[in-house]
């Protein structure tokens, strides 16, 4: 995952995978909001997230 330089709806940085398909906003409290990048997308249940070394 890499930082996109954009902020999400909560005002936190948005990260994306190498394809740009998976995007997530990650807060300073490690809260994750998966963002839809196309019509009909739904986050998969059971997705785990961890902070990136920075």
C-alpha positions as CSV (number, residue, x, y, z in Angstrom):
1,X,0.0,0.0,0.0
2,X,1.2,3.5,-0.7
3,X,-0.1,7.0,0.2
4,X,-2.1,8.7,-2.5
5,X,-1.7,12.3,-1.3
6,X,-5.5,12.5,-1.0
7,X,-7.7,12.6,2.1
8,X,-10.8,10.6,2.6
9,X,-14.2,11.6,3.9
10,X,-12.9,11.6,7.5
11,X,-10.0,13.9,6.6
12,X,-7.4,11.2,7.0
13,X,-4.8,10.0,4.4
14,X,-5.9,7.6,1.6
15,X,-3.7,4.6,0.8
16,X,-4.0,2.3,-2.3
17,X,-2.6,-1.0,-3.5
18,X,-0.4,-1.2,-6.5
19,X,-3.4,-1.6,-8.9
20,X,-5.2,1.4,-7.4
21,X,-8.3,-0.7,-7.1
22,X,-8.2,-1.2,-3.3
23,X,-8.2,2.2,-1.5
24,X,-8.6,2.8,2.2
25,X,-8.6,5.8,4.5
26,X,-6.6,5.1,7.7
27,X,-7.0,7.4,10.8
28,X,-4.3,8.2,13.3
29,X,-6.2,5.8,15.7
30,X,-5.7,2.9,13.1
31,X,-9.4,3.0,12.1
32,X,-9.8,1.9,8.5
33,X,-12.5,2.9,6.0
34,X,-12.4,0.9,2.7
35,X,-13.3,3.2,-0.1
36,X,-15.2,2.1,-3.2
37,X,-13.3,2.8,-6.4
38,X,-16.0,1.6,-8.9
39,X,-19.7,1.0,-9.2
40,X,-21.0,-2.0,-7.3
41,X,-17.9,-2.6,-5.2
42,X,-18.3,-3.9,-1.7
43,X,-15.6,-4.4,0.9
44,X,-14.9,-8.1,1.6
45,X,-15.8,-9.2,5.1
46,X,-12.9,-10.1,7.4
47,X,-10.4,-7.8,5.9
48,X,-7.5,-7.0,8.4
49,X,-5.5,-3.9,8.4
50,X,-2.3,-2.9,10.2
51,X,-0.3,0.4,10.4
52,X,2.5,0.9,7.9
53,X,6.0,1.6,9.1
54,X,6.5,5.2,8.3
